[in-house]
Amino acid sequence: MNPQTSIIWSENTPLTRKFIWQHPLHGGNKMEDLQSVIKSRRSIRKFLPDTISDDDIREIVDAGMNAPSGCNSQCWQFVAVKDKSLLGKIAEGAEKGIREFYNDANYEPAYMEARSKKATFFANAPLVLFVFMTKLHYYDEQATKYYETLGYSHETMMSALGSPDILSIGASIQNMLLTIHQKGLGACWMNDPIAAQANICSVLDVPGTWRLISVIPIGKPAYHPRDKQLKAMEEVLIIR
Ligand SMILES: Cc1cc2nc3c(=O)[nH]c(=O)nc-3n(C[C@H](O)[C@H](O)[C@H](O)COP(=O)(O)O)c2cc1C
């Protein structure tokens, strides 16, 4: 743990001290553990058939539910699918939807085959988490009304505000990916299937107001991922 962090915190208000007391990262070298989990996580796309327990599913989703969200809206919903026959139906719908989506592109059949395989490999995992976004209710009603008078829809208003709804879902997904990895499981954050979201939502029979944001196949990794080359710090960071 960074000693500086603990000094700053311990000099803070009683409320913050309570926070430190309850904070699971306080003390020991747990912060190093977090760094190693963050740095060793990789996308996994092939899985062993071992099933994932409901307790594990709940712990993974619990991590997602603890993410920050715009206006604390917690604008997420999760559907965890283990049922192989349901996954087969979802993959079938997804493949059809992907083919329809790229229909006008006139792609070579071989390319189209590869495209649809890339978008449906999630169905080979023992568990697939479908992550949905519900409506984020912006806390400032006056501002919301003003956006409406200007003709903004909810979506365009969110976009003007920097898409806090989608960012919140992203934070939730990253929390889950790290938890999955910490458990010795693997996962892949997938957005390729989203082009077929109407078909997927129809098979899952979820409310029409839910928007499918990402699909996350989860399971025991069937291989060791290759090393990843990161960009140089100087390339991505400016300190002024
Ligand atoms: C928003 C988002 C969408 C992604 N969609 C897909 C996808 O549809 N299919 C896939 O195989 N990987 C997908 N990925 C995984 C990325 O390819 C992967 O994170 C990237 O190559 C870095 O590798 P790493 O996760 O092993 O660090 C997605 C990642 C993110 C963040």
The ligand as an SDF file (V2000), in Angstrom:
LIG
                    3D

 31 33  0  0  0  0  0  0  0  0999 V2000
  -15.8360   -2.2570  -25.3470 C   0  0  0  0  0  0  0  0  0  0  0  0
  -15.0730   -3.4960  -25.7620 C   0  0  0  0  0  0  0  0  0  0  0  0
  -15.6030   -4.3280  -26.7110 C   0  0  0  0  0  0  0  0  0  0  0  0
  -14.9420   -5.4970  -27.0790 C   0  0  0  0  0  0  0  0  0  0  0  0
  -15.5260   -6.3400  -27.9920 N   0  0  0  0  0  0  0  0  0  0  0  0
  -14.9070   -7.5030  -28.3150 C   0  0  0  0  0  0  0  0  0  0  0  0
  -15.5460   -8.4220  -29.1970 C   0  0  0  0  0  0  0  0  0  0  0  0
  -16.6560   -8.2090  -29.6750 O   0  0  0  0  0  0  0  0  0  0  0  0
  -14.8830   -9.5710  -29.4980 N   0  0  0  0  0  0  0  0  0  0  0  0
  -13.6550   -9.8720  -28.9440 C   0  0  0  0  0  0  0  0  0  0  0  0
  -13.1290  -10.9350  -29.2430 O   0  0  0  0  0  0  0  0  0  0  0  0
  -13.0390   -9.0250  -28.0900 N   0  0  0  0  0  0  0  0  0  0  0  0
  -13.6360   -7.8480  -27.7580 C   0  0  0  0  0  0  0  0  0  0  0  0
  -13.0430   -6.9930  -26.8560 N   0  0  0  0  0  0  0  0  0  0  0  0
  -11.7700   -7.3720  -26.2220 C   0  0  0  0  0  0  0  0  0  0  0  0
  -10.6040   -6.5960  -26.8090 C   0  0  0  0  0  0  0  0  0  0  0  0
  -10.2950   -7.0960  -28.0780 O   0  0  0  0  0  0  0  0  0  0  0  0
   -9.4230   -6.7170  -25.8310 C   0  0  0  0  0  0  0  0  0  0  0  0
   -9.7720   -6.1440  -24.6050 O   0  0  0  0  0  0  0  0  0  0  0  0
   -8.1720   -6.0210  -26.3590 C   0  0  0  0  0  0  0  0  0  0  0  0
   -7.6870   -6.6630  -27.5230 O   0  0  0  0  0  0  0  0  0  0  0  0
   -7.0630   -6.0010  -25.3120 C   0  0  0  0  0  0  0  0  0  0  0  0
   -6.7340   -7.3060  -24.8950 O   0  0  0  0  0  0  0  0  0  0  0  0
   -6.8530   -7.7570  -23.3730 P   0  0  0  0  0  0  0  0  0  0  0  0
   -8.2840   -7.6590  -22.9490 O   0  0  0  0  0  0  0  0  0  0  0  0
   -6.3550   -9.1710  -23.3510 O   0  0  0  0  0  0  0  0  0  0  0  0
   -6.0060   -6.8500  -22.5370 O   0  0  0  0  0  0  0  0  0  0  0  0
  -13.6980   -5.8300  -26.4880 C   0  0  0  0  0  0  0  0  0  0  0  0
  -13.1700   -4.9750  -25.5170 C   0  0  0  0  0  0  0  0  0  0  0  0
  -13.8470   -3.8310  -25.1390 C   0  0  0  0  0  0  0  0  0  0  0  0
  -13.2780   -2.9480  -24.0580 C   0  0  0  0  0  0  0  0  0  0  0  0
  1  2  1  0
  2  3  1  0
  2 30  2  0
  3  4  2  0
  4  5  1  0
  4 28  1  0
  5  6  2  0
  6  7  1  0
  6 13  1  0
  7  8  2  0
  7  9  1  0
  9 10  1  0
 10 11  2  0
 10 12  1  0
 12 13  2  0
 13 14  1  0
 14 15  1  0
 14 28  1  0
 15 16  1  0
 16 17  1  0
 16 18  1  0
 18 19  1  0
 18 20  1  0
 20 21  1  0
 20 22  1  0
 22 23  1  0
 23 24  1  0
 24 25  2  0
 24 26  1  0
 24 27  1  0
 28 29  2  0
 29 30  1  0
 30 31  1  0
M  END
$$$$
